[in-house]
Amino acid sequence: MSENRQKPLHGIRVLGFEQQVAGPYCTMMLAHQGADVIKIERPGVGDSSREMAPIVKNEKGEKNSGYFLRFNLNKRSLTLDITVPAGQQVFKELVAVSDVVVENFRPGLMKKNGVDYPVLKKINPRLIYAAISGFGTLPQYSGPYSDRPAYDIISQAMGGLMHTCGFEDRPPAWLGIALGDIYSGVMAAYGITLALIDREKTGEGQYLDISMYDNMASLSERYFTAYSLTGSVLQRGQEQYIAPWGPFPAKDGYVALIIATERDWGKFCETIGRPDLITDPRCQSGPLRAKNMDSFIRPIIEQWMNDKTKEEVCAAFLSKGLPSGPVQDAREVFNCPHLHRRDLFVETEDPILGKIKLMGSPLKLSETPEQLNKPVPLLGQHTEEILRTVLGYSSEKIRMLSQEKVI
């Protein structure tokens, strides 16, 4: 790693007019890579996620939200009311000296307040404006769902993921993570990076339209392709092409397995002491094994595993070069020696809770500095600093804006 090398996005200023997950996750990804992210929040209230559980208090009774802490490392917080002309003017002045705007409020809110992309583009033609919404916002791609509200679970449901998640005899299941929000944030950060590269070539910014529904549907590509080519609708709890595949119970939990090739099937059978299965007519291909999984193969696997720990099962398979891994809970992930060696976790000094450990960036670049660990900002913590250093406001002007509750 070069001693004086800076983060890839050092010098890029991002305005995050954001709330909850999708927008904040996007800007946090940019902040991890050196961007100066200014999180713009409503005076006195802030991002609504600041009040969401788990709420943790210190000995003084001061509280912070674990929900908010997840998505806001390495940012600065500025409070600003864009519903009033004075606040809109401050926002426009910030846009004039910034590179990126990220927003994920309901479509139409920015236009209502006179700070939508057509207005801001005139102020700063190099501006990259990323709008994350449920169903998209560009007029040329407007569809019958464009005006609908959306949350993560709606995008997962409509995008096809929930239909294939869970058990055959139970209702569809939410995936357990805010994938519609988080993946949309990832795609927004990816799009912003592409737009920054394009701007270096053209000198012009552009508008990025990120739809949560699009993103979730794109993650259902396996099921889409199966239907497109075969007319078959894959169902939850029923794997048609690959087996064994899934979590199987050991003595102290579950182990995830996947046997993707016939060569691996042979190794698998030898490992569990059943080489006869290699030539069994019910096991001669992935689709055949999938067809006979519950009635024939699964009981054999479960019987072999039921007196072994997760560690013993994984050791047996890994010794043969077969991919396997324990199903881990949050405590096991938190204490995983491999993830600690990978520096996935960040220790930061929170002004309310003291030293805490949060999830850092999974991205590793060989020649750039280690990940940043600036704490999550308090509401409006950097308002005066930003207005003074970025816009050159005087103390008197800042005081007047505060008195008028613009900031």
Sequence and secondary structure as in RCSB ss.txt:
>XXXX:A:sequence
MSENRQKPLHGIRVLGFEQQVAGPYCTMMLAHQGADVIKIERPGVGDSSREMAPIVKNEKGEKNSGYFLRFNLNK
RSLTLDITVPAGQQVFKELVAVSDVVVENFRPGLMKKNGVDYPVLKKINPRLIYAAISGFGTLPQYSGPYSDRPA
YDIISQAMGGLMHTCGFEDRPPAWLGIALGDIYSGVMAAYGITLALIDREKTGEGQYLDISMYDNMASLSERYFT
AYSLTGSVLQRGQEQYIAPWGPFPAKDGYVALIIATERDWGKFCETIGRPDLITDPRCQSGPLRAKNMDSFIRPI
IEQWMNDKTKEEVCAAFLSKGLPSGPVQDAREVFNCPHLHRRDLFVETEDPILGKIKLMGSPLKLSETPEQLNKP
VPLLGQHTEEILRTVLGYSSEKIRMLSQEKVI
>XXXX:A:secstr
  TT   TTTT EEEEE  TTHHHHHHHHHHHTT EEEEEE TTT  GGGG SSEEE TTS EEEHHHHTT TTE
EEEE  TTSHHHHHHHHHHHHT SEEEE S TTHHHHTT SHHHHHHH TT EEEEEESS   GGG  TTTT   
 HHHHHHHTTTGGGSS TTS     SS HHHHHHHHHHHHHHHHHHHHHHHHS   EEEEEHHHHHHHHTHHHHH
HHHHH     TT  SS SSEEEEEETTEEEEEE  SHHHHHHHHHHTT GGGGS GGGSSHHHHHHTIIIIIHHH
HHHHHTTS HHHHHHHHHTTT  EEE   HHHHHT HHHHHTT EEEEEETTTEEEEEE      TTS       
   TTTTHHHHHHHTS   HHHHHHHHHTT  
